[in-house]
Amino acid sequence: MRHALLFSVFVIASCGLAYELIAGALSSYLLGDSVTQFSTVIGTYLFAMGAGSWLSKYITRDLIGRFIQIELMVGLLGGFSAVGLFLVFTWLAAPFKLVLYLAVFGVGVLVGLEIPLVMRILKRELAFKDLVSQVLTFDYLGALAVSILFPLVLAPQLGMVRTGLLFGVLNVAVALWALHLFRDQLPGRRWLAVQSWSVFGLLAVGFAGAGPLTTFAEAHLYADEIVHAETTPYQRIVVTRWRDDLRLFLNNNLQFSSHDEYRYHEALVHPGLASLPGAKRVLVLGGGDGLAVREILKYPNVESVTLVDLDPAMTELFSTAPALVALNEGALKSERVRIINADALQWLEDSRDYFDFIVIDFPDPANFALGKLYTSAFYRLVEKRLSAHGMLVVQSTSPLYARQSFWCVVTTLEAAGFKTAPYHALVPSFGEWGFILAGRQEFTNPIPQGDFLRGALSPTKIRFLTNETLPGLFIFPADMSRVPAEVNQLNNQVLVRTFEAEWRKVIR
């Protein structure tokens, strides 16, 4: 019996941490990944566990029966938390944060009640020092197990909804096991059995219908038909379609619309690459959709393109899905393209290759994991991989909606030793968008005169840029002109906080 209860501690610790991770991951998917959200979710959960531990002293009778009921409540609330939060966000976006923290607090209180009750049940069989050491050992082992399994197996393979329901079933399994172990000590055993099997049935039905539930929730989250959705160890990938418009969303953030993505990718690639007629080796960091690669491959003098993208699911999707392959014109299947799935920072540290042109096309710096890719330390690594007369270009969010953030990236590049030439372009899906050319030489005139683009590209290969309009992209009106900005460094990541604050104002 002692070993069975200690194993129950392992299971309930796993369940408790799983619910906490689900809440943190969902808040990042739906609200934007930020250290503030993860910190507040974890802080609320731990505080609630403390409150639950304190409240446990008021449970003085029928400890086993109360333990079983608490397991059922944890399983029900925690198990359905993911689908409930999805539905609340879809239909009632305004109180989502309130519901999120109430759910986290409720689960935390119930989890906080569990361990003290188990210890009080076990105290008849173990000395105090053995009781504390063994219970806490199994508690921490359970937390370790789920912390490893959640990002590597559970979230990618089952998704948030099914993972929550699975752990809800495990909580109920603990209740049923306790019901069996202590069957001779429970006066209300039949009623507890009815409660346990009822909750188990609800969770089992929920698990079986998790696919339709998730599809139903996401169908209302996105305005258009979802044609592809998957959760990877790195992000949630969703592709939608409305008539001939395909849209890619990563963690609920729009990455492109097929109606106007050519404006973004032409502006990203051509101003720099067309001014490097001798460029033969090109590096793309990020850009797993292959759309920047498509523009690069329009240059016959480019002999090789190395694409480094963290998520193999992204490059696989855009290499195989017919509609997406048509959009990037089969760029990722080109013999000139080499795909590497790795963390860009780590890859740059290990690489010994040099490139004539480097395209940095990461998602916006909405969290510290992405913010590190916009730091002076990262740009110094990039500089080491640049050939003697090479150039790089960085997508740098909107100089209109996130003005301080845009100029922070410029300042950071300059702090890393680059000369810069910032510019912007109108992309209707995003508004005014910013880019930065950078190199070792001073940009006395960023855009050469004459048939600049036509020297490298035939007019049929470009839809947006022209020789006449290109110089205007480097002129900033007053409301986008340069403002003082700090350098984004690894130890402060000021850009992440600035970006979050500026875009929060836009969303409101």
C-alpha positions as CSV (number, residue, x, y, z in Angstrom):
1,M,0.0,0.0,0.0
2,R,2.8,2.4,0.8
3,H,4.5,1.8,-2.5
4,A,1.2,2.3,-4.3
5,L,0.6,5.6,-2.6
6,L,4.2,6.8,-3.4
7,F,3.7,5.9,-7.0
8,S,0.4,7.9,-6.8
9,V,2.6,10.9,-5.7
10,F,4.7,10.4,-8.8
11,V,1.5,10.5,-11.0
12,I,-0.2,13.4,-9.4
13,A,3.0,15.5,-9.5
14,S,3.3,14.8,-13.2
15,C,-0.3,15.8,-13.7
16,G,0.0,19.0,-11.7
17,L,3.1,20.2,-13.7
18,A,1.4,19.2,-17.0
19,Y,-1.6,21.5,-16.3
20,E,0.8,24.3,-15.5
21,L,2.8,23.8,-18.7
22,I,-0.4,23.6,-20.8
23,A,-1.6,26.9,-19.3
24,G,1.7,28.6,-20.1
25,A,1.9,27.2,-23.6
26,L,-1.7,28.1,-24.4
27,S,-1.2,31.7,-23.1
28,S,1.8,31.9,-25.4
29,Y,0.0,30.5,-28.4
30,L,-3.1,32.7,-28.0
31,L,-1.7,35.9,-26.5
32,G,1.9,35.9,-27.8
33,D,4.9,34.2,-26.2
34,S,6.3,36.4,-23.4
35,V,8.3,35.9,-20.2
36,T,5.6,37.9,-18.4
37,Q,2.9,35.4,-19.1
38,F,5.0,32.3,-18.2
39,S,6.2,34.0,-15.1
40,T,2.7,35.0,-14.0
41,V,1.2,31.6,-14.8
42,I,4.0,29.9,-12.8
43,G,3.7,32.4,-9.9
44,T,0.0,32.1,-9.7
45,Y,0.2,28.3,-9.7
46,L,2.8,28.1,-7.0
47,F,0.9,30.6,-4.8
48,A,-2.3,28.6,-5.3
49,M,-0.4,25.4,-4.3
50,G,0.7,27.2,-1.1
51,A,-2.9,28.2,-0.4
52,G,-4.0,24.6,-1.0
53,S,-1.4,23.3,1.4
54,W,-2.6,25.8,4.0
55,L,-6.2,24.8,3.5
56,S,-5.4,21.1,3.9
57,K,-5.3,21.6,7.7
58,Y,-9.1,22.1,7.7
59,I,-9.7,18.6,6.3
60,T,-9.8,16.6,9.5
61,R,-12.1,13.6,8.7
62,D,-12.3,10.9,6.1
63,L,-8.9,11.8,4.6
64,I,-9.0,9.0,2.0
65,G,-12.5,10.0,0.8
66,R,-11.5,13.7,0.5
67,F,-8.3,12.7,-1.3
68,I,-10.3,10.7,-3.9
69,Q,-12.7,13.6,-4.5
70,I,-9.8,16.1,-4.8
71,E,-8.3,13.8,-7.5
72,L,-11.5,13.8,-9.4
73,M,-11.8,17.6,-9.2
74,V,-8.2,18.1,-10.4
75,G,-8.8,15.6,-13.2
76,L,-12.0,17.4,-14.3
77,L,-10.7,21.0,-14.1
78,G,-7.2,20.3,-15.3
79,G,-8.3,17.8,-18.0
80,F,-10.7,20.2,-19.6
81,S,-8.7,23.3,-19.1
82,A,-7.1,23.4,-22.5
83,V,-10.3,23.0,-24.5
84,G,-12.1,25.3,-22.2
85,L,-9.5,28.1,-22.6
86,F,-9.6,27.6,-26.4
87,L,-13.3,28.1,-26.5
88,V,-13.3,31.0,-24.1
89,F,-10.6,32.8,-26.3
90,T,-12.6,32.1,-29.4
91,W,-16.0,33.4,-28.3
92,L,-15.2,35.6,-25.2
93,A,-11.7,37.1,-25.9
94,A,-12.2,39.9,-23.4
95,P,-12.2,37.8,-20.2
96,F,-9.7,35.2,-21.4
97,K,-6.9,36.2,-19.0
98,L,-9.3,36.2,-16.1
99,V,-10.5,32.7,-16.9
100,L,-6.9,31.6,-17.5
101,Y,-5.7,32.7,-14.1
102,L,-8.8,31.4,-12.3
103,A,-8.2,28.0,-13.9
104,V,-4.5,28.1,-13.0
105,F,-5.4,29.1,-9.4
106,G,-8.1,26.5,-9.1
107,V,-5.9,23.7,-10.3
108,G,-3.0,25.0,-8.1
109,V,-5.2,24.9,-4.9
110,L,-6.3,21.4,-5.6
111,V,-2.8,20.2,-6.3
112,G,-1.6,21.9,-3.1
113,L,-4.2,19.9,-1.2
114,E,-3.0,16.5,-2.6
115,I,0.5,16.1,-1.1
116,P,-0.3,17.1,2.5
117,L,-3.2,14.6,2.4
118,V,-1.0,11.8,1.1
119,M,1.6,12.5,3.8
120,R,-1.1,12.4,6.5
121,I,-2.4,9.1,5.1
122,L,1.1,7.6,5.0
123,K,2.3,8.8,8.4
124,R,0.9,5.6,10.0
125,E,3.5,3.6,8.0
126,L,6.6,5.8,7.8
127,A,8.7,7.7,10.2
128,F,8.6,11.5,9.6
129,K,12.1,11.7,8.1
130,D,11.4,8.8,5.7
131,L,7.9,10.1,4.9
132,V,9.1,13.6,3.9
133,S,12.1,12.3,1.9
134,Q,10.2,9.6,0.0
135,V,7.1,11.7,-0.8
136,L,9.2,14.7,-2.0
137,T,11.5,12.4,-4.0
138,F,8.6,10.9,-6.0
139,D,7.0,14.4,-6.3
140,Y,10.2,15.8,-7.9
141,L,10.7,12.7,-10.1
142,G,7.1,13.1,-11.5
143,A,7.8,16.7,-12.3
144,L,11.1,15.8,-14.1
145,A,9.4,13.1,-16.2
146,V,6.6,15.4,-17.5
147,S,8.9,18.3,-18.0
148,I,10.9,16.1,-20.5
149,L,7.9,14.4,-22.1
150,F,5.8,17.5,-22.6
151,P,7.9,19.3,-25.2
152,L,9.4,16.3,-26.9
153,V,6.4,13.8,-27.1
154,L,3.1,15.0,-25.6
155,A,2.6,18.4,-27.1
156,P,3.8,17.5,-30.6
157,Q,2.1,14.1,-30.8
158,L,-1.1,14.7,-28.8
159,G,-1.6,18.4,-28.8
160,M,-2.7,20.6,-25.9
161,V,-6.3,19.4,-25.7
162,R,-5.5,15.6,-25.7
163,T,-2.5,16.1,-23.4
164,G,-4.8,17.8,-20.8
165,L,-7.4,15.2,-21.0
166,L,-4.8,12.4,-20.8
167,F,-3.5,13.7,-17.5
168,G,-7.1,14.2,-16.3
169,V,-7.6,10.5,-16.9
170,L,-4.4,9.8,-14.9
171,N,-5.8,11.8,-11.9
172,V,-9.0,9.8,-12.0
173,A,-7.0,6.6,-12.3
174,V,-5.3,7.5,-9.0
175,A,-8.7,8.1,-7.5
176,L,-9.9,4.7,-8.7
177,W,-6.7,3.0,-7.4
178,A,-7.1,4.6,-4.0
179,L,-10.8,3.5,-4.0
180,H,-9.6,-0.1,-4.5
181,L,-6.8,0.0,-2.0
182,F,-8.9,1.5,0.8
183,R,-12.2,-0.2,-0.1
184,D,-12.7,-1.5,3.4
185,Q,-12.1,1.9,5.0
186,L,-14.5,4.0,3.0
187,P,-18.1,4.2,4.3
188,G,-19.3,6.0,1.2
189,R,-17.5,3.8,-1.3
190,R,-20.4,3.3,-3.7
191,W,-21.0,7.0,-4.0
192,L,-17.3,7.7,-4.6
193,A,-17.3,4.9,-7.2
194,V,-20.2,6.6,-9.1
195,Q,-18.4,9.9,-9.0
196,S,-15.1,8.4,-10.1
197,W,-16.5,6.5,-13.1
198,S,-18.7,9.4,-14.1
199,V,-15.6,11.8,-14.3
200,F,-13.6,9.0,-16.0
201,G,-16.4,8.7,-18.6
202,L,-16.5,12.5,-19.3
203,L,-12.7,12.6,-19.7
204,A,-12.7,9.5,-22.0
205,V,-15.4,11.0,-24.2
206,G,-13.5,14.3,-24.3
207,F,-10.3,12.4,-25.2
208,A,-12.0,10.5,-28.0
209,G,-13.6,13.7,-29.4
210,A,-10.5,15.9,-28.9
211,G,-9.8,16.1,-32.6
212,P,-13.3,17.5,-33.5
213,L,-13.2,19.7,-30.4
214,T,-9.8,21.2,-31.4
215,T,-10.9,21.7,-35.0
216,F,-14.2,23.3,-33.8
217,A,-12.3,25.7,-31.5
218,E,-9.6,26.7,-34.1
219,A,-12.3,27.0,-36.8
220,H,-13.7,29.9,-34.8
221,L,-10.3,31.3,-33.9
222,Y,-9.3,31.8,-37.6
223,A,-11.6,33.6,-40.0
224,D,-10.8,31.3,-42.9
225,E,-10.9,27.5,-43.5
226,I,-8.0,25.7,-41.8
227,V,-6.3,23.5,-44.4
228,H,-3.3,22.4,-42.2
229,A,-2.7,22.5,-38.5
230,E,0.0,20.8,-36.4
231,T,1.9,21.3,-33.2
232,T,5.6,20.8,-33.3
233,P,8.2,21.0,-30.4
234,Y,8.8,24.6,-31.5
235,Q,5.5,26.1,-32.5
236,R,1.9,25.8,-33.6
237,I,1.6,25.8,-37.4
238,V,-1.7,26.7,-39.0
239,V,-2.4,27.3,-42.7
240,T,-5.7,28.8,-43.8
241,R,-7.4,29.3,-47.1
242,W,-10.0,31.7,-48.4
243,R,-10.6,31.4,-52.1
244,D,-7.1,31.7,-53.6
245,D,-5.6,33.4,-50.5
246,L,-3.3,31.1,-48.4
247,R,-2.2,32.4,-45.0
248,L,0.4,31.0,-42.6
249,F,0.1,31.5,-38.8
250,L,2.8,30.6,-36.3
251,N,1.5,30.6,-32.7
252,N,-1.5,32.5,-33.9
253,N,0.6,35.2,-35.5
254,L,0.2,35.9,-39.2
255,Q,3.4,35.3,-41.2
256,F,2.2,35.9,-44.7
257,S,-0.8,36.2,-47.0
258,S,-0.3,34.7,-50.5
259,H,-2.0,37.8,-52.0
260,D,0.8,40.2,-51.0
261,E,3.7,38.2,-49.7
262,Y,5.6,39.0,-52.9
263,R,5.9,42.6,-51.8
264,Y,7.5,41.5,-48.6
265,H,9.9,39.0,-50.1
266,E,10.9,41.2,-53.0
267,A,11.7,44.0,-50.7
268,L,13.6,41.7,-48.4
269,V,15.8,40.1,-51.0
270,H,16.3,42.3,-54.1
271,P,17.6,45.7,-52.9
272,G,20.6,43.9,-51.4
273,L,21.2,41.0,-53.7
274,A,20.7,42.9,-57.0
275,S,23.5,45.2,-55.9
276,L,25.9,42.3,-55.5
277,P,26.4,41.0,-59.1
278,G,29.2,38.7,-58.0
279,A,27.2,37.0,-55.2
280,K,27.5,33.2,-55.5
281,R,26.8,31.9,-52.0
282,V,23.7,33.0,-50.1
283,L,22.6,32.1,-46.5
284,V,19.0,32.4,-45.3
285,L,18.4,32.2,-41.6
286,G,14.7,31.5,-40.8
287,G,12.4,31.7,-43.8
288,G,11.4,28.0,-43.7
289,D,8.5,28.7,-46.1
290,G,11.0,29.0,-49.0
291,L,9.6,32.3,-50.2
292,A,12.8,34.3,-49.7
293,V,14.7,31.4,-51.3
294,R,12.3,31.6,-54.3
295,E,13.4,35.2,-54.9
296,I,17.1,34.4,-54.5
297,L,16.9,31.6,-57.1
298,K,15.9,34.2,-59.7
299,Y,19.6,35.2,-59.8
300,P,21.4,32.8,-62.2
301,N,24.8,33.7,-60.7
302,V,23.9,32.4,-57.3
303,E,25.4,28.9,-57.1
304,S,24.2,27.8,-53.7
305,V,21.6,28.8,-51.1
306,T,21.9,27.4,-47.5
307,L,18.6,27.6,-45.6
308,V,18.9,27.3,-41.8
309,D,15.5,26.9,-40.1
310,L,14.9,25.5,-36.6
311,D,11.7,23.5,-37.3
312,P,11.9,20.5,-39.7
313,A,8.1,20.5,-39.8
314,M,8.1,23.9,-41.6
315,T,10.6,23.0,-44.3
316,E,8.9,19.6,-44.8
317,L,5.5,21.2,-45.1
318,F,6.7,23.8,-47.7
319,S,8.6,21.1,-49.6
320,T,5.6,18.7,-50.0
321,A,2.2,20.4,-49.7
322,P,1.2,21.1,-53.4
323,A,-0.4,24.5,-52.8
324,L,2.6,25.7,-50.8
325,V,5.1,24.2,-53.2
326,A,3.4,26.1,-56.0
327,L,3.6,29.3,-53.9
328,N,7.4,29.0,-53.4
329,E,7.8,27.6,-56.9
330,G,9.5,24.5,-55.6
331,A,12.3,26.5,-54.2
332,L,13.1,24.1,-51.4
333,K,13.5,21.2,-53.9
334,S,16.1,23.1,-56.0
335,E,19.5,21.4,-56.5
336,R,21.1,24.7,-55.5
337,V,19.4,24.7,-52.1
338,R,20.7,23.0,-48.9
339,I,18.3,22.8,-46.0
340,I,19.6,22.6,-42.4
341,N,17.2,22.3,-39.4
342,A,19.1,23.8,-36.5
343,D,19.2,26.7,-34.1
344,A,20.6,29.6,-36.1
345,L,22.8,30.9,-33.3
346,Q,24.3,27.5,-32.5
347,W,24.8,26.8,-36.3
348,L,26.6,30.1,-36.8
349,E,29.0,29.3,-33.9
350,D,29.8,25.9,-35.5
351,S,29.9,27.0,-39.2
352,R,33.1,27.6,-41.1
353,D,31.4,28.7,-44.3
354,Y,31.4,32.2,-45.8
355,F,28.6,33.9,-47.7
356,D,28.2,36.8,-50.1
357,F,24.7,37.7,-49.0
358,I,22.9,36.7,-45.8
359,V,19.1,37.0,-45.4
360,I,17.8,37.1,-41.8
361,D,14.1,36.4,-41.9
362,F,13.1,35.5,-38.4
363,P,9.7,36.0,-36.8
364,D,9.4,39.3,-34.8
365,P,11.2,39.4,-31.4
366,A,8.1,38.6,-29.4
367,N,9.9,36.5,-26.8
368,F,13.5,35.9,-25.5
369,A,14.0,32.8,-27.6
370,L,13.6,35.0,-30.7
371,G,15.0,38.1,-29.1
372,K,18.5,36.5,-28.8
373,L,18.5,36.4,-32.7
374,Y,18.3,40.2,-32.7
375,T,21.2,40.9,-30.3
376,S,24.6,42.4,-30.9
377,A,26.2,39.0,-30.0
378,F,24.2,37.3,-32.7
379,Y,25.1,39.9,-35.3
380,R,28.8,39.5,-34.5
381,L,28.5,35.8,-35.2
382,V,26.8,36.7,-38.6
383,E,29.6,39.1,-39.4
384,K,32.1,36.3,-39.1
385,R,30.4,34.3,-41.8
386,L,30.2,37.3,-44.2
387,S,32.6,37.4,-47.1
388,A,34.9,40.5,-47.5
389,H,32.5,42.6,-49.6
390,G,29.3,40.8,-48.5
391,M,26.0,42.3,-47.3
392,L,23.1,41.1,-45.1
393,V,19.5,42.1,-44.8
394,V,17.3,41.8,-41.7
395,Q,13.5,41.9,-41.5
396,S,13.0,44.3,-38.6
397,T,9.2,44.7,-37.8
398,S,7.2,47.9,-38.6
399,P,8.9,51.3,-38.3
400,L,5.4,52.8,-38.0
401,Y,3.7,50.6,-35.4
402,A,6.9,49.6,-33.6
403,R,9.1,52.5,-34.3
404,Q,11.4,52.2,-31.3
405,S,11.8,48.5,-31.9
406,F,12.8,49.0,-35.5
407,W,15.5,51.6,-34.7
408,C,16.7,49.4,-31.8
409,V,17.6,46.8,-34.4
410,V,19.4,49.4,-36.5
411,T,21.3,50.6,-33.4
412,T,22.2,47.0,-32.5
413,L,23.6,46.2,-35.9
414,E,25.7,49.4,-35.8
415,A,26.9,48.4,-32.3
416,A,28.1,45.1,-33.8
417,G,30.2,47.0,-36.3
418,F,28.0,47.2,-39.3
419,K,27.1,50.2,-41.5
420,T,23.4,50.2,-42.1
421,A,20.9,51.4,-44.7
422,P,17.3,51.1,-43.3
423,Y,14.3,51.0,-45.6
424,H,10.6,50.2,-45.6
425,A,7.8,48.9,-47.8
426,L,4.1,48.7,-47.7
427,V,2.7,45.2,-47.3
428,P,-1.1,45.4,-47.0
429,S,-1.4,42.4,-44.7
430,F,1.0,44.0,-42.2
431,G,1.1,47.7,-43.1
432,E,4.4,49.6,-43.3
433,W,7.2,47.0,-42.8
434,G,10.9,47.6,-42.1
435,F,14.1,46.1,-43.4
436,I,17.8,46.9,-42.9
437,L,20.7,46.4,-45.3
438,A,24.0,46.1,-43.5
439,G,27.7,45.6,-44.5
440,R,31.2,46.5,-43.5
441,Q,31.4,49.4,-46.0
442,E,29.7,52.8,-45.6
443,F,26.4,53.1,-47.7
444,T,27.1,56.5,-49.4
445,N,24.2,55.8,-51.7
446,P,22.3,52.6,-50.9
447,I,20.8,52.3,-54.3
448,P,23.0,52.5,-57.4
449,Q,21.6,54.6,-60.2
450,G,20.4,53.4,-63.6
451,D,18.9,50.0,-64.5
452,F,19.6,48.6,-61.0
453,L,17.1,45.9,-60.9
454,R,16.9,45.1,-64.6
455,G,20.6,44.5,-64.6
456,A,20.0,41.3,-62.6
457,L,16.3,40.5,-63.2
458,S,14.0,40.6,-66.2
459,P,10.8,42.7,-65.6
460,T,8.7,39.5,-65.7
461,K,10.4,38.2,-62.5
462,I,9.4,41.1,-60.3
463,R,5.9,42.4,-59.5
464,F,6.5,45.1,-57.0
465,L,9.9,46.8,-57.1
466,T,10.9,49.2,-59.9
467,N,14.0,51.2,-60.5
468,E,11.9,54.4,-60.2
469,T,10.3,53.5,-56.8
470,L,13.1,51.7,-55.1
471,P,15.0,54.8,-53.9
472,G,11.9,56.0,-52.1
473,L,11.9,53.0,-49.9
474,F,15.0,54.4,-48.2
475,I,13.3,57.7,-47.3
476,F,11.5,57.8,-43.9
477,P,8.6,60.2,-43.3
478,A,8.6,62.1,-40.0
479,D,6.4,59.6,-38.1
480,M,8.9,56.8,-38.9
481,S,12.2,58.7,-38.7
482,R,15.0,57.6,-36.4
483,V,14.6,57.8,-32.7
484,P,17.2,57.1,-30.0
485,A,17.3,53.4,-29.1
486,E,19.3,51.1,-26.8
487,V,21.4,48.2,-28.1
488,N,19.7,44.9,-27.7
489,Q,22.1,42.6,-25.8
490,L,21.8,39.1,-24.6
491,N,21.9,40.1,-20.9
492,N,19.0,42.6,-21.2
493,Q,17.0,41.9,-24.3
494,V,15.5,45.3,-24.2
495,L,14.0,44.8,-27.7
496,V,11.6,42.1,-26.5
497,R,10.1,44.4,-23.9
498,T,10.0,47.4,-26.3
499,F,8.4,45.3,-29.0
500,E,5.8,43.8,-26.7
501,A,4.8,47.3,-25.3
502,E,4.5,48.9,-28.8
503,W,2.4,46.1,-30.4
504,R,0.2,45.9,-27.3
505,K,-0.9,49.5,-28.0
506,V,-1.6,48.7,-31.7
507,I,-3.7,45.6,-30.8
508,R,-5.8,47.6,-28.3
